[in-house]
Amino acid sequence: MSVRDLIPWGRSTSAPMPSRMRDEPMSPFLQLHREMNRLFDDVFSGLGSGMPGLATRGLGWPSVEMVETEQGLRVSAELPGLEEKDVELTIDDGVLTLRGEKRAETTDKERGFTERSYGRFERVLALPFAVEEDKAEASFKNGVLSVSLPRSAKAPEHGRRIAINGAKA
């Protein structure tokens, strides 16, 4: 075994292949091994880049937009194919939670493949400042959930500056 066999070559860069190996047919076990590696690369490749892979499907869905205004926060979430009865929205101690379930419309046994996702989802958003939870309002129209969260009157400003003292000798 050579050192070259120990180097984990990725899919984006191919390992330099000796000329004697180019002409030989590849072992079926080696082909299976490479295909399994490629499959795992494809599944987990989206974790850091924001690309939707199978492993990230539950991390960032539904897509959410949070806008800070002088009056408070405006949060909107895209929930295509859902109705308001499919969605639950709660707010507790500075945390907005959106959860629900997207059910499959049909149970076709003939369906070859699907890129649509189904199942339960939950999205938890930490709010950047205190809001008046009892005055929160939400509406649902055309697959978009809109939430208005008024700023609390007792909410402090965005932060407090901390003075840095010089080192004492």
C-alpha positions, 0 to 999 in steps of 0.5 A, a space after each residue: 500500500 502506498 501513501 497515495 492510497 491513504 489520501 482522502 481525495 474529494 469529488 472536486 479534485 481527482 487523485 492522480 492515477 498511475 498510467 498502469 491503472 488507467 487501462 485496467 477495469 475498475 473493481 465493482 467493490 471500488 466502484 461501489 465504495 466511490 459511489 457511496 462516498 459521493 452519495 454522502 458528499 452530496 447529502 452533507 455538502 449543504 450544511 455550511 453553504 446554505 444549500 438545501 441538502 437532505 440533512 439541512 431540510 429541517 434547519 432553515 425551513 420555513 424561510 423567515 424574514 425579520 425586519 426591525 421598525 421603530 414600532 417593533 418587529 415585523 416577521 414574515 415566513 413563507 409557508 407554501 401549500 399550508 393553511 393557517 390551521 396547519 401552523 401554530 405560532 407561540 411567543 414566550 420570554 423573548 422567543 417566537 416559535 413557529 411550528 406545524 406540519 406539511 402533509 402529503 397530498 397523495 399517497 401515490 405508489 407509482 410516484 418515481 421521485 419527489 423533491 417536495 418535503 413533508 413532515 413536521 417543522 419547527 422554527 425558533 427565533 430569539 427576538 432582539 429586544 423585548 416586545 409586548 407579547 399580549 399585543 402581537 398580531 398575525 395574519 396568513 395570506 397566500 402562503 405567507 405568515 405575517 407577524 407584528 410584534 410591538 416594541 415594549 415601552 420598557 425595552 432598553 436601548 440596544 445595549 449599554 456601553 461598558 467603560 474599559 479601565 486601564 490596567 493597574 500595576 
